[in-house]
């Protein structure tokens, strides 16, 4: 998706609604951007270099999910499969990829550039995965489907619908986390309250044309896929921005884009303390007024009680990428740092916290094309240590989706979708400290 910095209300609404379409062609515009910020480095600060990282996915793969686990990384993707699609994955451990395995196939899936499947692992060795399945003929009627594997992905349980409301509305933008040794927590955007809205499956509610609001819900599923603890975390959220979750020392912290009656679309968090979800807390009051969903959700990562959140905003008609840090598991956040500012900033952010640095990944697009950017900050965000242009992409607009950033065993790796000769394919890089390369 491409957001313009100074849209009229009508143009902004049209752009946002177009961004939610699953099949829209990639677009670009001719906007220029402000000069990127420079990095602060010193003789004692290592300068990382990006090296190609071969991925196991075939040509045609898209919608990647890259997840760090206790024993390596998991990468999933969607491939076209006969008249439908297949969700596949591979595990990266000890420097090599396992043979790709199929999680599921279907010809009734909702496959979208922004609302993508996710993988998770629990401490009992189980793997969990979800995808979106059409629930009615309406274009935006689909449910969240969940499966579990107890044999490292060789076989999977029967699919279970996470949302059981039965309404032909949107359900998606999922976040997964380990709720216990063998159970999974899941949060999702739930459109059951939009069923009375005009249009197909309540999709017109994205533009605020009446009807109910999109809600944020969460539940827990045990090893038998039995549901418990379902609750509504927020009664009004942005309709089609990704949610994210990170595990703090005080429980899972869900981060998402809120929506007020005045159409403010700022980022908030809520944490589960073991008994209840807390009231939504703003990360920062950007006061971004937007009449439709920007399809540009936040990202979060945590180490103990330290939380890093990254997000896109276009408050005051200025596209901006920000990061902010909390030292108390998300109860309070410091003043945000502006990572990138200007018309070329697309957002599509991901973040990671290491022992000695904070990392942020995002995309830019101008008349020269789309680029993938990575910045490294001091742990307290006091200075930018390095900024790298990881790749110049052949694809533009929505075709390149949302890049993925993962930190495992002290190594940063990135995976993303490019469009090469009209066909999507996944690309990857690994960040190396030249002084430690053998």
Buried (B, 14 or more C-beta within 10 A) or exposed (E): BBBBBEBEEEEBBBBBBBBBBEEBEBBBBEBEBEEBEEBBBEEEBBEBEBEEBEBBBEEBBBBBBBBBBEBBBBBBBBBBBEEEBBBBBBBBBEEEBBEBBEBBBBEEBBBBBBBBBBBBBBEEBBBBBBBBBBBBEBBBBBBBBBBBBBEEBEEBBEBBBBBEBEBBBBBBBBBBBBBEEBBBBBBBBBBBBBBEBEBBBBBBBBBBBEBBBBBBBBBBBBBEBEBEBBEEBBEBBBBBBBBBBBBBEBBBBBBBBBBEEEEBBBBBBBBBEEEEBBEBBEBBEBEBBBBBBBBBBBBBBBBEBBBBBBBBBBBEEBBBBBBBBBBEBBBEBEEBBEBBBBBBBBBBBBBBBBEEBBBBBBBBBBEEEBBBBBBBBBBEBEEBBBBBEBBEBBBBBBBBBBBBBBBBEEBBBBBBBBBEEEEBBBBBBBBBEEEEEE
